[in-house]
Amino acid sequence: MTSLFPLPTPEPGVALQRTRGGGRLSVKLSAGESRIDRLFQEGSARIRVPRVPRGFPLEAVLINTAGGLTGGDRMDWEFEAGEGAAMLLATQACEKTYKAHGTSEAQVSVRLKLHPSSALAWLPQETILFDRARLLRSIEVDMEAGSRLLMVEPVVFGRLAMKESVTQGLFRDRWRIRLAGHLIHAEETRLGPDMAAVLQRMAVADGGLAMATVVMIAPDAEARLAAVRALIGASGGASHVLQRHPGARHETGKLLARIVAPDSYELRKILVPLIRLLNPSGGVPKVWSI
């Protein structure tokens, strides 16, 4: 079978084994239910679809059988919600990124596509960066008018309960969200190489070791703003802007929230009720331990 994700040729002289994985899932509306249309997986990537009650969004669980990533590893994910379909995406566990060899980086690519009247919730568990980890991640989203998007991306720097500390490392994160071909959200994050010093800065994390970005694009996003701010409290902030692309008959809203917490436990105490608020049709993914 021809791969949907061409694998790069290893650098000369590098003999270390590297993880490669790719998964692709599209969902369609059939007989009033969201069902699998196409499913592809290769390498260390696996996609599992547990049973959900009738009327709920299709729920897919993303698995990296390698157990984590390090420099030179690559994972590619691609998901598509057909017209009128609804899907919820989560990871089986936290994605761990370990110490990299030299300047090599682990790379993760996520591509999401939403057709008219579809809904997609991207709700992975925390990405954990260990000391001297190097991660490059990109997230590309293409939405059509009338679709709904919820994205919650938590990142944790070491595990405080295990007395782990992150002193050096690199985290680069690139997001692009387009509505009907028009760019409505773009951000670039770069943390490192002196990770400990960067996280101490008040404008970054003020000493916190866990953070999350939440984006909701939907017509009723503004109606959730006050409740979101109440849940986040002093741990971050939230804002809302109206979005309208040329030729659109109706406006949609973009709710954006940033959250910082001392550790992953405190962060999850905020994220769980936040997801319940913003994702009433699907709730919190079953694989999340609450």
N, C-alpha and C positions, 0 to 999 in steps of 0.2 A: 504493500500500500504506500502510495506517495505521501510523505509527511506534509501536514499543513504548516509546520513550523520548521523550516530549514535550520539545521544545526551548524554553527560556525566551526571551521577547522581549528583544532587546537594549535596554540602557538608552538613554534619549533622549540624542542628541548624541554617542554613541559610534559612530564609523564604522570602527573597526579590525576587520579580518577575524578571526573566531574559529573555532577548530576544534571540531567536534561529532562524536562518534562513539559508537556503541553496538553491542554484539555479544552474542548469546545462543546458547548451545549446550546441548542436553540429550542424554544418552547412555543407551542401554538395553542390556540383556543379551539377545543373540539368538544361538541355536545355540552357546552357550558363549563367545561373544566380545562384547566391549563395542563397540557400533556407534553411529553418529550416529542420533539420533531426530529432533531438530529443530535447524535452524541458521538464524540470522538475523544480518545485519550491515548497518550503514548508516554513512554519513559516512566518517570517516577510520579506522573500525575494520574490521579484517579478521581472520578466523580461518582458519588453515590446519591440515589434519590429515595429517601425514606417515605413511607406512607404518611399522608396527612389527611385530616378530615375533609369531607367533601365541601367544596366551596372555598377552601384555603388556597393560597398561592402554592405552586409547585416549589418544593424545597430541595435544593441541591447542596451536598456537602463536598467540599474540596479537600483532597488529601494529597500530601506529599509523602510518598512511601520512603523517601530518603531520611525522613525524620528531622530535616533542617537544611539550611543553606550555608555555603561558605564561598569564598572568593572563586570565581570561575563558573559557579553553578548558574543555571538559568531555568526559569519557569515562565510559561506563557499561558494565559487564560483568556478565553473569548466566549462571551455569552450574548444571546440575542432573545429578546422577548417579542414575539409576534403580536400582530394587532389584537388587542383585547385580552392578551394573556398576562399572567402575573407570576413572578418568580422571586424567590428569596434565596440568596447565596450566602453560605457561611463556611468557615473552615472547621475541620474536625478538631483541631487543637491550635494552640498558639504556634505561629510560624517562627522558629528560632533561627537566628542568623549568627553564625559562629565566627571566631577569629579567622581573618583572611590571610592568605599567603602573599606577602609582599604588597603590591598595589592592586592586585586583582579584586574584582567586585562581584558580589552576587547580584544577579539581575532578575527582576520580576516585572512582567508586562501584563497589564489587564486591559481588555477592550470590551466595552459594553455597548449594546445597541438596543434602542427602544423604539418600537413602531407605535403608530397612533393608538391611543386608549390603552396602552400597556402600562404595567407597573413593575419596577424592579427595585429590590432592596439588597444592597451590597453590605453584608454584616459579618465580616471576618472577625475571628478572635484576635487577640493582641499579637502584633509583631514584636518579638523580643530581640533586642540587639545586645550581644555580649561584647566584652572588652575586645577592641581591635577588629570588630566586625566592619565590613564595608558593603553597603547595600545601595543599589541604584534601582529605583522603582518608577514606573510610568503608568498612569491611568488615563485612558482615553474613553470618552463617553459621547455617543451620538444619539440625540433624542429627536423624535418627531413631535409635532404639536399635539397636545392632548395627552402625552405620556406623563408618568410620575416616577420620580427617582428619589431614593433615600440611600445615602452613603454614610457609613460610620467607620472610620479608620483609626483604631487605637495603636499606639506605639509605646513600648516600655524599654527603658534603658537599664538592663540588668535586673536581677530578682532580689529585692531587698530582703525577703525572708531567708534567702540562701546566702546572705551577706556578700553578694556579688556587687562589684563596682565597675563602672565603665569610665575609663580615663581617656583612652584614645579610640578613634574610629571615624567612620564617615557614613552619613545618611543623606542621600539625595533623592528627592521626591518631586515628580512632575505630574501635575493634573491639568487636563484640558476637557471641558464639558461644552458641547455645542448643542444648540436647539435649532432645528430646521436649518442646519448648516452655519449658524451664526454663533460665534464664541460668546458664551455667557459666564464662564468661570475659568480662570487660569491662575495657577500658583506654582511657584518653584521654591522648594525648601532645600537648604544645604546646612547640615550641622557637622562640625568637625574641622580639622582633625583632632584638636584638643577638646574632646567631647565634654569632659568634666567642667572645664572652664565655661564652655558655651552654655551648658545647662544651668549654670549658676546665675547667668545674666537675667535681670528682672524682665526684660522684654522677650525672653525666650521661655524659660521654665521657672525661674526664680528658685532654683534648687530642687524642683520637682523631678521625679524620675519616670513619670507616665504622662502621656498627653493624647488627645484625640481631636480629630476634625470631623465635624458633622455637616453634611450638605443635604438639604431637602429642596427639590424643585417640584412644585405642585401648585395648583390654583389656590389651595387652602393653606399654604405655608404660613401666611401672615397670621392666621387665626391661632397658630400654635406658638407664636413668639413669646407671649407673656408666660405661658406655662413652661416653656423651655428655659427661659431666664430664671424662673423660680427654682427649677430643678438643679440648674448649674450653680446658682448662688454666687459665692465669691471665688469659685474655682475656675471661672472663665467668663465668657461673654457670648452674646448672640446678636445677630442683626438680620434685617430683611430688606430686600429690594424687589421692586416689580420688574419683570422681564417681558419685553414685547419685541418680537422680530418683525421685520418688514412684511406686510401683507397679512399678519395675524389678526383674527377677529377678536380674540380674547387674550387678556394678560395672564401670565402665570407668575408665581412668586419664587424667590430664592431665599431660603433661610440658611444662614451660615453660622456655625458655632465652633468655638475653640475651648477646649477644656484642659486643664493642667492639674495633676494630683501628685501627692507624695509617692505613691506606689500603685501597682496594678489593682490591688484590692479596693483602694479608695476610688480609683477611676471607675471600676466596674459598678460600684455602688451608685454612681451617677448614670452610667450608660444603660443599665438594665431598665430602670423606669423611663429613661429618655426614649429608648427603642420602643417600649410599650406605648408611649404617647404618640410617637411619630409613625409607627407601623401597626395600627390597630387591626388590620386585616390578617397579618401574619404573626404578630407578636415577636417575642424573643426566640431565636433559633433553638431547637431542642438540644443541639450539641453544646450550647453555652452552659457551663455549670454555674448555677445561681445560688 
